[in-house]
Amino acid sequence: MLEIVVGTSYYWWNESGRSKTNYVYAFRTEKVFSALPYADPAKLPNAPGWPQTTPYPGFSSPAIGDLDNDGDLEVVIAAGNPFAATGDAIPGAGMVHAWHHNGAPVAGWPINAKNEANMDATIFGSPVIADLDGDGAQEVLVAMVWDIHVYGANGALKTRLKTMYTVASTPAVGDTDGNGKADVFIGGSHAQGDPSSGYLWHFKSTSGSLGAAPWPMFHRSATLDGYYAVARPPEVSLLTNSLLLLADINIPAQRREIKITISLMNSGGSPMTWSAQPTGAASASVKVSPASGELQPGGSVALEVTINTSNLDEGTHDLGAIQIDAGGNGSALPAVQVPVSVYVGAVEYQYLPITRR
């Protein structure tokens, strides 16, 4: 079961002066497709330990990753108040928070990010999580004022990556030149450059190697899916659990063939190999294409089912089933069967008039 993690945005916090308590939510989703009304809080119940309060509204989207290498996920989010009076030359204040999956704060967090002159400011961009030096420990990167701040998993500041103007977006981490080391990018401007142009800042690591990067950019991936695929087993999902089809007996037998498409999906968290084949009476009259393949987490495939009814008399016929066998992570999943039935009989067609306008 997936959870949805989100902060209360600045709009909600500031609109009409409603400076209420700020929250970061984690919602359970097992009832999101239920018949409950959308206004019913039970449709998206809070996960255990959530929501959590923050001094400032959560401007950014959260980042998800295993900061302490214990197999559970942590939630990292930036927050800020652009109007906070902090007594320094930069208006506003910002913080970065980190919680365990159960809402308990991670040791060393939250942190109040400050620049070299000990001034703080609102943090607008989202944090990212990556092991920049390949030592097995994650770093948290967040942009504030003219720097990208790099924190260890314990909240300790490790370094600042300096630009030449305010950066308010989200950094991106990867190995873009193929040398095995971390590259960090962020968009912004340049105090000594062309004020009408945008600039892309690129920082190159000179030591270590890029390790695991569970949340290396805004919304985790270039597709902006915001989805963290945990190491869950594969899972077979079908949009239909049975097929009951109709064949017109007035159509000549040699042309009495039915084609229908069913969707097979891997709703689990790891790759899945699968095969589909007719069983029982369906073996002689039902074909499935493609008959096998591999699906990544969240992937789907359309299976074309062809049923030959030329040898069937009038009436309802049980043709057996289509059996889906699947497996992943070295183990087999329970077989799933889709029963197939066909009714052969006279079909009355009704044509609806088309009104032209």
Contacts in CASP RR format, 6 or more apart in sequence:
PFRMAT RR
TARGET T0000
AUTHOR 0000-0000-0000
METHOD contacts of the structure
MODEL  1
MLEIVVGTSYYWWNESGRSKTNYVYAFRTEKVFSALPYADPAKLPNAPGW
PQTTPYPGFSSPAIGDLDNDGDLEVVIAAGNPFAATGDAIPGAGMVHAWH
HNGAPVAGWPINAKNEANMDATIFGSPVIADLDGDGAQEVLVAMVWDIHV
YGANGALKTRLKTMYTVASTPAVGDTDGNGKADVFIGGSHAQGDPSSGYL
WHFKSTSGSLGAAPWPMFHRSATLDGYYAVARPPEVSLLTNSLLLLADIN
IPAQRREIKITISLMNSGGSPMTWSAQPTGAASASVKVSPASGELQPGGS
VALEVTINTSNLDEGTHDLGAIQIDAGGNGSALPAVQVPVSVYVGAVEYQ
YLPITRR
1 28 0 8 1.000
1 29 0 8 1.000
1 30 0 8 1.000
2 29 0 8 1.000
2 227 0 8 1.000
3 26 0 8 1.000
3 27 0 8 1.000
3 28 0 8 1.000
3 29 0 8 1.000
3 47 0 8 1.000
4 25 0 8 1.000
4 26 0 8 1.000
4 27 0 8 1.000
4 29 0 8 1.000
4 44 0 8 1.000
5 24 0 8 1.000
5 25 0 8 1.000
5 26 0 8 1.000
5 27 0 8 1.000
5 62 0 8 1.000
5 64 0 8 1.000
5 75 0 8 1.000
6 24 0 8 1.000
6 25 0 8 1.000
6 27 0 8 1.000
6 61 0 8 1.000
6 62 0 8 1.000
7 22 0 8 1.000
7 23 0 8 1.000
7 24 0 8 1.000
7 25 0 8 1.000
7 57 0 8 1.000
7 58 0 8 1.000
7 62 0 8 1.000
7 77 0 8 1.000
8 22 0 8 1.000
8 23 0 8 1.000
8 24 0 8 1.000
8 25 0 8 1.000
8 57 0 8 1.000
8 58 0 8 1.000
9 57 0 8 1.000
9 58 0 8 1.000
9 59 0 8 1.000
10 57 0 8 1.000
10 58 0 8 1.000
10 59 0 8 1.000
10 80 0 8 1.000
10 82 0 8 1.000
12 18 0 8 1.000
12 57 0 8 1.000
13 19 0 8 1.000
13 20 0 8 1.000
13 22 0 8 1.000
13 57 0 8 1.000
13 58 0 8 1.000
14 57 0 8 1.000
21 53 0 8 1.000
22 53 0 8 1.000
22 54 0 8 1.000
22 55 0 8 1.000
22 56 0 8 1.000
22 57 0 8 1.000
22 58 0 8 1.000
22 79 0 8 1.000
23 51 0 8 1.000
23 52 0 8 1.000
23 53 0 8 1.000
23 54 0 8 1.000
24 50 0 8 1.000
24 51 0 8 1.000
24 52 0 8 1.000
24 53 0 8 1.000
24 54 0 8 1.000
24 58 0 8 1.000
24 62 0 8 1.000
24 75 0 8 1.000
24 77 0 8 1.000
24 97 0 8 1.000
24 99 0 8 1.000
25 46 0 8 1.000
25 50 0 8 1.000
25 51 0 8 1.000
26 46 0 8 1.000
26 47 0 8 1.000
26 49 0 8 1.000
26 50 0 8 1.000
26 51 0 8 1.000
26 75 0 8 1.000
26 101 0 8 1.000
26 103 0 8 1.000
27 44 0 8 1.000
27 45 0 8 1.000
27 46 0 8 1.000
27 47 0 8 1.000
27 50 0 8 1.000
28 44 0 8 1.000
28 45 0 8 1.000
28 46 0 8 1.000
28 47 0 8 1.000
29 44 0 8 1.000
31 42 0 8 1.000
31 43 0 8 1.000
31 44 0 8 1.000
31 45 0 8 1.000
32 43 0 8 1.000
32 44 0 8 1.000
34 43 0 8 1.000
36 42 0 8 1.000
36 43 0 8 1.000
37 43 0 8 1.000
48 102 0 8 1.000
49 102 0 8 1.000
49 103 0 8 1.000
49 104 0 8 1.000
50 103 0 8 1.000
52 97 0 8 1.000
52 99 0 8 1.000
52 103 0 8 1.000
54 77 0 8 1.000
54 79 0 8 1.000
54 95 0 8 1.000
54 97 0 8 1.000
54 110 0 8 1.000
55 79 0 8 1.000
55 81 0 8 1.000
55 95 0 8 1.000
56 79 0 8 1.000
56 80 0 8 1.000
56 81 0 8 1.000
56 84 0 8 1.000
56 93 0 8 1.000
56 94 0 8 1.000
56 95 0 8 1.000
56 122 0 8 1.000
57 79 0 8 1.000
57 80 0 8 1.000
57 81 0 8 1.000
58 77 0 8 1.000
58 78 0 8 1.000
58 79 0 8 1.000
58 80 0 8 1.000
59 78 0 8 1.000
59 79 0 8 1.000
59 80 0 8 1.000
59 122 0 8 1.000
59 123 0 8 1.000
59 124 0 8 1.000
59 125 0 8 1.000
60 77 0 8 1.000
60 78 0 8 1.000
60 79 0 8 1.000
60 123 0 8 1.000
60 124 0 8 1.000
60 125 0 8 1.000
60 126 0 8 1.000
60 127 0 8 1.000
60 170 0 8 1.000
61 77 0 8 1.000
61 126 0 8 1.000
61 218 0 8 1.000
61 219 0 8 1.000
61 226 0 8 1.000
62 75 0 8 1.000
62 76 0 8 1.000
62 77 0 8 1.000
62 126 0 8 1.000
62 127 0 8 1.000
63 75 0 8 1.000
63 76 0 8 1.000
63 77 0 8 1.000
63 126 0 8 1.000
63 127 0 8 1.000
63 128 0 8 1.000
63 129 0 8 1.000
63 140 0 8 1.000
63 215 0 8 1.000
63 220 0 8 1.000
64 73 0 8 1.000
64 74 0 8 1.000
64 75 0 8 1.000
64 76 0 8 1.000
64 129 0 8 1.000
64 214 0 8 1.000
64 215 0 8 1.000
64 220 0 8 1.000
64 228 0 8 1.000
65 73 0 8 1.000
65 74 0 8 1.000
65 76 0 8 1.000
65 129 0 8 1.000
65 138 0 8 1.000
65 214 0 8 1.000
65 215 0 8 1.000
65 228 0 8 1.000
66 72 0 8 1.000
66 73 0 8 1.000
66 74 0 8 1.000
66 138 0 8 1.000
66 214 0 8 1.000
67 74 0 8 1.000
67 76 0 8 1.000
67 98 0 8 1.000
67 106 0 8 1.000
67 129 0 8 1.000
67 138 0 8 1.000
67 140 0 8 1.000
67 153 0 8 1.000
68 74 0 8 1.000
68 106 0 8 1.000
68 153 0 8 1.000
69 136 0 8 1.000
69 137 0 8 1.000
69 138 0 8 1.000
72 100 0 8 1.000
72 101 0 8 1.000
73 101 0 8 1.000
73 228 0 8 1.000
73 230 0 8 1.000
74 98 0 8 1.000
74 99 0 8 1.000
74 100 0 8 1.000
74 101 0 8 1.000
74 106 0 8 1.000
75 97 0 8 1.000
75 98 0 8 1.000
75 99 0 8 1.000
75 101 0 8 1.000
75 103 0 8 1.000
76 96 0 8 1.000
76 97 0 8 1.000
76 98 0 8 1.000
76 127 0 8 1.000
76 129 0 8 1.000
76 140 0 8 1.000
76 215 0 8 1.000
77 96 0 8 1.000
77 97 0 8 1.000
77 126 0 8 1.000
77 127 0 8 1.000
78 94 0 8 1.000
78 95 0 8 1.000
78 96 0 8 1.000
78 97 0 8 1.000
78 123 0 8 1.000
78 124 0 8 1.000
78 125 0 8 1.000
78 126 0 8 1.000
78 127 0 8 1.000
78 142 0 8 1.000
79 94 0 8 1.000
79 95 0 8 1.000
79 96 0 8 1.000
79 97 0 8 1.000
79 123 0 8 1.000
80 92 0 8 1.000
80 93 0 8 1.000
80 94 0 8 1.000
80 95 0 8 1.000
80 122 0 8 1.000
80 123 0 8 1.000
81 92 0 8 1.000
81 93 0 8 1.000
81 94 0 8 1.000
81 122 0 8 1.000
82 91 0 8 1.000
82 92 0 8 1.000
82 122 0 8 1.000
83 91 0 8 1.000
83 92 0 8 1.000
84 91 0 8 1.000
84 92 0 8 1.000
84 93 0 8 1.000
84 94 0 8 1.000
84 122 0 8 1.000
85 91 0 8 1.000
85 92 0 8 1.000
86 92 0 8 1.000
86 93 0 8 1.000
86 119 0 8 1.000
86 120 0 8 1.000
88 117 0 8 1.000
88 118 0 8 1.000
88 119 0 8 1.000
88 120 0 8 1.000
89 119 0 8 1.000
90 115 0 8 1.000
90 119 0 8 1.000
90 120 0 8 1.000
90 121 0 8 1.000
90 145 0 8 1.000
91 121 0 8 1.000
92 120 0 8 1.000
92 121 0 8 1.000
92 122 0 8 1.000
93 112 0 8 1.000
93 120 0 8 1.000
93 121 0 8 1.000
93 122 0 8 1.000
94 112 0 8 1.000
94 113 0 8 1.000
94 120 0 8 1.000
94 121 0 8 1.000
94 122 0 8 1.000
94 123 0 8 1.000
94 144 0 8 1.000
95 110 0 8 1.000
95 111 0 8 1.000
95 112 0 8 1.000
95 113 0 8 1.000
95 123 0 8 1.000
96 109 0 8 1.000
96 110 0 8 1.000
96 111 0 8 1.000
96 113 0 8 1.000
96 123 0 8 1.000
96 127 0 8 1.000
96 140 0 8 1.000
96 142 0 8 1.000
96 151 0 8 1.000
97 105 0 8 1.000
97 109 0 8 1.000
97 110 0 8 1.000
98 105 0 8 1.000
98 106 0 8 1.000
98 108 0 8 1.000
98 109 0 8 1.000
98 110 0 8 1.000
98 140 0 8 1.000
98 155 0 8 1.000
99 105 0 8 1.000
99 106 0 8 1.000
99 109 0 8 1.000
100 106 0 8 1.000
106 153 0 8 1.000
106 154 0 8 1.000
106 155 0 8 1.000
107 154 0 8 1.000
108 154 0 8 1.000
108 155 0 8 1.000
108 156 0 8 1.000
109 155 0 8 1.000
111 151 0 8 1.000
111 155 0 8 1.000
111 157 0 8 1.000
112 120 0 8 1.000
113 120 0 8 1.000
113 123 0 8 1.000
113 142 0 8 1.000
113 144 0 8 1.000
113 149 0 8 1.000
114 120 0 8 1.000
115 121 0 8 1.000
115 144 0 8 1.000
115 145 0 8 1.000
115 146 0 8 1.000
115 147 0 8 1.000
115 160 0 8 1.000
116 147 0 8 1.000
116 160 0 8 1.000
119 145 0 8 1.000
120 144 0 8 1.000
121 144 0 8 1.000
121 145 0 8 1.000
123 142 0 8 1.000
123 143 0 8 1.000
123 144 0 8 1.000
124 143 0 8 1.000
124 168 0 8 1.000
124 169 0 8 1.000
125 142 0 8 1.000
125 143 0 8 1.000
125 168 0 8 1.000
125 169 0 8 1.000
125 170 0 8 1.000
125 218 0 8 1.000
126 142 0 8 1.000
126 170 0 8 1.000
126 218 0 8 1.000
126 219 0 8 1.000
127 140 0 8 1.000
127 141 0 8 1.000
127 142 0 8 1.000
127 170 0 8 1.000
127 215 0 8 1.000
128 140 0 8 1.000
128 141 0 8 1.000
128 142 0 8 1.000
128 170 0 8 1.000
128 171 0 8 1.000
128 172 0 8 1.000
128 173 0 8 1.000
128 215 0 8 1.000
128 216 0 8 1.000
128 217 0 8 1.000
128 218 0 8 1.000
129 138 0 8 1.000
129 139 0 8 1.000
129 140 0 8 1.000
129 141 0 8 1.000
129 213 0 8 1.000
129 214 0 8 1.000
129 215 0 8 1.000
129 216 0 8 1.000
130 138 0 8 1.000
130 139 0 8 1.000
130 141 0 8 1.000
130 173 0 8 1.000
130 174 0 8 1.000
130 182 0 8 1.000
130 210 0 8 1.000
130 211 0 8 1.000
130 212 0 8 1.000
130 213 0 8 1.000
130 214 0 8 1.000
130 215 0 8 1.000
130 216 0 8 1.000
131 137 0 8 1.000
131 138 0 8 1.000
131 139 0 8 1.000
131 210 0 8 1.000
131 211 0 8 1.000
131 212 0 8 1.000
131 213 0 8 1.000
132 139 0 8 1.000
132 141 0 8 1.000
132 150 0 8 1.000
132 173 0 8 1.000
132 182 0 8 1.000
132 184 0 8 1.000
132 205 0 8 1.000
132 210 0 8 1.000
132 211 0 8 1.000
133 139 0 8 1.000
133 182 0 8 1.000
133 205 0 8 1.000
133 207 0 8 1.000
133 208 0 8 1.000
133 209 0 8 1.000
133 211 0 8 1.000
134 208 0 8 1.000
134 209 0 8 1.000
134 210 0 8 1.000
134 211 0 8 1.000
135 208 0 8 1.000
136 211 0 8 1.000
136 212 0 8 1.000
137 152 0 8 1.000
137 153 0 8 1.000
138 152 0 8 1.000
138 153 0 8 1.000
138 212 0 8 1.000
138 214 0 8 1.000
139 150 0 8 1.000
139 151 0 8 1.000
139 152 0 8 1.000
139 153 0 8 1.000
139 158 0 8 1.000
140 150 0 8 1.000
140 151 0 8 1.000
140 152 0 8 1.000
140 153 0 8 1.000
140 155 0 8 1.000
141 148 0 8 1.000
141 149 0 8 1.000
141 150 0 8 1.000
141 151 0 8 1.000
141 171 0 8 1.000
141 173 0 8 1.000
141 184 0 8 1.000
142 148 0 8 1.000
142 149 0 8 1.000
142 151 0 8 1.000
142 171 0 8 1.000
143 149 0 8 1.000
143 167 0 8 1.000
143 168 0 8 1.000
143 169 0 8 1.000
143 170 0 8 1.000
143 171 0 8 1.000
143 186 0 8 1.000
144 167 0 8 1.000
145 166 0 8 1.000
145 167 0 8 1.000
146 162 0 8 1.000
146 163 0 8 1.000
146 164 0 8 1.000
146 165 0 8 1.000
146 166 0 8 1.000
146 167 0 8 1.000
147 160 0 8 1.000
147 161 0 8 1.000
147 162 0 8 1.000
147 163 0 8 1.000
147 167 0 8 1.000
148 160 0 8 1.000
148 161 0 8 1.000
148 163 0 8 1.000
148 167 0 8 1.000
148 171 0 8 1.000
148 184 0 8 1.000
148 186 0 8 1.000
148 203 0 8 1.000
149 157 0 8 1.000
149 160 0 8 1.000
150 157 0 8 1.000
150 158 0 8 1.000
150 159 0 8 1.000
150 160 0 8 1.000
150 161 0 8 1.000
151 157 0 8 1.000
151 158 0 8 1.000
152 158 0 8 1.000
161 184 0 8 1.000
161 201 0 8 1.000
161 203 0 8 1.000
163 186 0 8 1.000
163 188 0 8 1.000
163 190 0 8 1.000
163 201 0 8 1.000
164 190 0 8 1.000
164 191 0 8 1.000
164 192 0 8 1.000
164 193 0 8 1.000
165 188 0 8 1.000
165 189 0 8 1.000
165 190 0 8 1.000
165 191 0 8 1.000
165 199 0 8 1.000
166 188 0 8 1.000
166 189 0 8 1.000
167 186 0 8 1.000
167 187 0 8 1.000
167 188 0 8 1.000
167 201 0 8 1.000
168 188 0 8 1.000
169 186 0 8 1.000
169 187 0 8 1.000
169 188 0 8 1.000
169 218 0 8 1.000
170 186 0 8 1.000
170 217 0 8 1.000
170 218 0 8 1.000
171 184 0 8 1.000
171 185 0 8 1.000
171 186 0 8 1.000
171 217 0 8 1.000
172 184 0 8 1.000
172 185 0 8 1.000
172 186 0 8 1.000
172 216 0 8 1.000
172 217 0 8 1.000
172 218 0 8 1.000
173 182 0 8 1.000
173 183 0 8 1.000
173 184 0 8 1.000
173 185 0 8 1.000
173 210 0 8 1.000
173 213 0 8 1.000
173 216 0 8 1.000
173 217 0 8 1.000
174 182 0 8 1.000
174 183 0 8 1.000
174 184 0 8 1.000
174 210 0 8 1.000
174 213 0 8 1.000
174 216 0 8 1.000
175 181 0 8 1.000
175 182 0 8 1.000
175 183 0 8 1.000
175 210 0 8 1.000
176 183 0 8 1.000
176 185 0 8 1.000
177 183 0 8 1.000
177 204 0 8 1.000
180 209 0 8 1.000
180 210 0 8 1.000
181 204 0 8 1.000
181 205 0 8 1.000
181 206 0 8 1.000
181 207 0 8 1.000
181 208 0 8 1.000
181 209 0 8 1.000
181 210 0 8 1.000
182 204 0 8 1.000
182 205 0 8 1.000
182 209 0 8 1.000
182 210 0 8 1.000
182 211 0 8 1.000
183 202 0 8 1.000
183 203 0 8 1.000
183 204 0 8 1.000
183 205 0 8 1.000
184 202 0 8 1.000
184 203 0 8 1.000
184 205 0 8 1.000
185 200 0 8 1.000
185 201 0 8 1.000
185 202 0 8 1.000
185 203 0 8 1.000
186 200 0 8 1.000
186 201 0 8 1.000
187 198 0 8 1.000
187 199 0 8 1.000
187 200 0 8 1.000
187 201 0 8 1.000
188 198 0 8 1.000
188 199 0 8 1.000
188 200 0 8 1.000
188 201 0 8 1.000
189 195 0 8 1.000
189 197 0 8 1.000
189 198 0 8 1.000
189 199 0 8 1.000
190 197 0 8 1.000
190 198 0 8 1.000
190 199 0 8 1.000
193 199 0 8 1.000
214 220 0 8 1.000
214 228 0 8 1.000
215 228 0 8 1.000
218 224 0 8 1.000
219 225 0 8 1.000
219 226 0 8 1.000
220 226 0 8 1.000
220 227 0 8 1.000
220 228 0 8 1.000
221 227 0 8 1.000
229 269 0 8 1.000
229 270 0 8 1.000
229 297 0 8 1.000
230 269 0 8 1.000
231 269 0 8 1.000
231 270 0 8 1.000
232 268 0 8 1.000
232 269 0 8 1.000
232 270 0 8 1.000
232 297 0 8 1.000
233 268 0 8 1.000
233 269 0 8 1.000
233 270 0 8 1.000
233 328 0 8 1.000
233 329 0 8 1.000
233 331 0 8 1.000
233 333 0 8 1.000
234 266 0 8 1.000
234 268 0 8 1.000
234 269 0 8 1.000
234 270 0 8 1.000
234 271 0 8 1.000
234 272 0 8 1.000
234 295 0 8 1.000
234 297 0 8 1.000
234 326 0 8 1.000
234 327 0 8 1.000
234 328 0 8 1.000
234 329 0 8 1.000
234 333 0 8 1.000
235 266 0 8 1.000
235 267 0 8 1.000
235 268 0 8 1.000
235 269 0 8 1.000
235 272 0 8 1.000
235 333 0 8 1.000
236 264 0 8 1.000
236 265 0 8 1.000
236 266 0 8 1.000
236 267 0 8 1.000
236 272 0 8 1.000
236 274 0 8 1.000
236 324 0 8 1.000
236 326 0 8 1.000
236 333 0 8 1.000
236 336 0 8 1.000
237 264 0 8 1.000
237 265 0 8 1.000
237 266 0 8 1.000
237 267 0 8 1.000
238 262 0 8 1.000
238 263 0 8 1.000
238 264 0 8 1.000
238 265 0 8 1.000
238 324 0 8 1.000
238 336 0 8 1.000
238 338 0 8 1.000
239 262 0 8 1.000
239 263 0 8 1.000
239 265 0 8 1.000
240 262 0 8 1.000
240 338 0 8 1.000
241 338 0 8 1.000
242 338 0 8 1.000
242 339 0 8 1.000
242 340 0 8 1.000
242 341 0 8 1.000
243 260 0 8 1.000
243 262 0 8 1.000
243 305 0 8 1.000
243 322 0 8 1.000
243 338 0 8 1.000
243 339 0 8 1.000
243 340 0 8 1.000
243 341 0 8 1.000
244 341 0 8 1.000
244 342 0 8 1.000
244 343 0 8 1.000
245 258 0 8 1.000
245 260 0 8 1.000
245 307 0 8 1.000
245 340 0 8 1.000
245 341 0 8 1.000
245 342 0 8 1.000
245 343 0 8 1.000
246 342 0 8 1.000
246 343 0 8 1.000
246 345 0 8 1.000
246 347 0 8 1.000
247 256 0 8 1.000
247 258 0 8 1.000
247 309 0 8 1.000
247 312 0 8 1.000
247 342 0 8 1.000
247 343 0 8 1.000
247 344 0 8 1.000
247 345 0 8 1.000
248 256 0 8 1.000
248 345 0 8 1.000
248 346 0 8 1.000
248 347 0 8 1.000
249 314 0 8 1.000
249 344 0 8 1.000
249 345 0 8 1.000
249 346 0 8 1.000
249 347 0 8 1.000
250 346 0 8 1.000
250 347 0 8 1.000
253 309 0 8 1.000
253 310 0 8 1.000
253 311 0 8 1.000
254 310 0 8 1.000
256 308 0 8 1.000
256 309 0 8 1.000
256 310 0 8 1.000
257 306 0 8 1.000
257 307 0 8 1.000
257 308 0 8 1.000
257 309 0 8 1.000
257 310 0 8 1.000
258 306 0 8 1.000
258 307 0 8 1.000
258 309 0 8 1.000
258 342 0 8 1.000
259 304 0 8 1.000
259 305 0 8 1.000
259 306 0 8 1.000
259 307 0 8 1.000
260 304 0 8 1.000
260 305 0 8 1.000
260 307 0 8 1.000
261 302 0 8 1.000
261 303 0 8 1.000
261 304 0 8 1.000
261 305 0 8 1.000
262 302 0 8 1.000
262 303 0 8 1.000
262 305 0 8 1.000
262 322 0 8 1.000
262 338 0 8 1.000
263 300 0 8 1.000
263 301 0 8 1.000
263 302 0 8 1.000
263 303 0 8 1.000
264 274 0 8 1.000
264 276 0 8 1.000
264 295 0 8 1.000
264 300 0 8 1.000
264 301 0 8 1.000
264 302 0 8 1.000
264 303 0 8 1.000
264 324 0 8 1.000
265 295 0 8 1.000
265 298 0 8 1.000
265 299 0 8 1.000
265 300 0 8 1.000
265 301 0 8 1.000
266 272 0 8 1.000
266 274 0 8 1.000
266 295 0 8 1.000
266 296 0 8 1.000
266 297 0 8 1.000
266 298 0 8 1.000
266 299 0 8 1.000
266 300 0 8 1.000
266 326 0 8 1.000
267 298 0 8 1.000
268 297 0 8 1.000
268 298 0 8 1.000
269 297 0 8 1.000
269 298 0 8 1.000
270 297 0 8 1.000
270 328 0 8 1.000
270 329 0 8 1.000
271 294 0 8 1.000
271 295 0 8 1.000
271 296 0 8 1.000
271 297 0 8 1.000
271 328 0 8 1.000
272 294 0 8 1.000
272 295 0 8 1.000
272 326 0 8 1.000
272 327 0 8 1.000
272 328 0 8 1.000
272 333 0 8 1.000
273 292 0 8 1.000
273 293 0 8 1.000
273 294 0 8 1.000
273 326 0 8 1.000
273 327 0 8 1.000
273 328 0 8 1.000
274 292 0 8 1.000
274 293 0 8 1.000
274 294 0 8 1.000
274 295 0 8 1.000
274 324 0 8 1.000
274 325 0 8 1.000
274 326 0 8 1.000
274 327 0 8 1.000
275 291 0 8 1.000
275 292 0 8 1.000
275 293 0 8 1.000
275 324 0 8 1.000
275 325 0 8 1.000
275 326 0 8 1.000
276 288 0 8 1.000
276 290 0 8 1.000
276 291 0 8 1.000
276 292 0 8 1.000
276 303 0 8 1.000
276 322 0 8 1.000
276 323 0 8 1.000
276 324 0 8 1.000
276 325 0 8 1.000
277 283 0 8 1.000
277 288 0 8 1.000
277 291 0 8 1.000
277 322 0 8 1.000
277 323 0 8 1.000
277 325 0 8 1.000
278 285 0 8 1.000
278 286 0 8 1.000
278 287 0 8 1.000
278 288 0 8 1.000
278 319 0 8 1.000
278 320 0 8 1.000
278 321 0 8 1.000
278 322 0 8 1.000
278 323 0 8 1.000
278 340 0 8 1.000
279 320 0 8 1.000
279 321 0 8 1.000
279 322 0 8 1.000
279 323 0 8 1.000
279 337 0 8 1.000
280 320 0 8 1.000
280 321 0 8 1.000
281 317 0 8 1.000
281 318 0 8 1.000
281 319 0 8 1.000
281 320 0 8 1.000
282 319 0 8 1.000
282 320 0 8 1.000
282 321 0 8 1.000
282 322 0 8 1.000
282 340 0 8 1.000
285 307 0 8 1.000
285 308 0 8 1.000
285 309 0 8 1.000
285 311 0 8 1.000
285 312 0 8 1.000
285 319 0 8 1.000
286 305 0 8 1.000
286 306 0 8 1.000
286 307 0 8 1.000
286 308 0 8 1.000
286 319 0 8 1.000
286 322 0 8 1.000
286 340 0 8 1.000
287 305 0 8 1.000
287 306 0 8 1.000
288 303 0 8 1.000
288 304 0 8 1.000
288 305 0 8 1.000
288 306 0 8 1.000
288 322 0 8 1.000
289 303 0 8 1.000
289 304 0 8 1.000
289 306 0 8 1.000
290 301 0 8 1.000
290 303 0 8 1.000
293 301 0 8 1.000
295 301 0 8 1.000
303 322 0 8 1.000
305 322 0 8 1.000
305 340 0 8 1.000
307 319 0 8 1.000
307 340 0 8 1.000
307 342 0 8 1.000
309 342 0 8 1.000
309 344 0 8 1.000
312 342 0 8 1.000
312 344 0 8 1.000
313 344 0 8 1.000
314 344 0 8 1.000
314 345 0 8 1.000
315 343 0 8 1.000
315 344 0 8 1.000
315 345 0 8 1.000
316 341 0 8 1.000
316 342 0 8 1.000
316 343 0 8 1.000
316 344 0 8 1.000
317 341 0 8 1.000
317 342 0 8 1.000
317 343 0 8 1.000
317 344 0 8 1.000
318 339 0 8 1.000
318 340 0 8 1.000
318 341 0 8 1.000
319 340 0 8 1.000
319 341 0 8 1.000
319 342 0 8 1.000
320 339 0 8 1.000
320 340 0 8 1.000
321 337 0 8 1.000
321 338 0 8 1.000
321 339 0 8 1.000
321 340 0 8 1.000
322 337 0 8 1.000
322 338 0 8 1.000
322 340 0 8 1.000
323 335 0 8 1.000
323 336 0 8 1.000
323 337 0 8 1.000
323 338 0 8 1.000
324 335 0 8 1.000
324 336 0 8 1.000
324 337 0 8 1.000
324 338 0 8 1.000
325 332 0 8 1.000
325 333 0 8 1.000
325 335 0 8 1.000
326 332 0 8 1.000
326 333 0 8 1.000
326 336 0 8 1.000
327 333 0 8 1.000
END
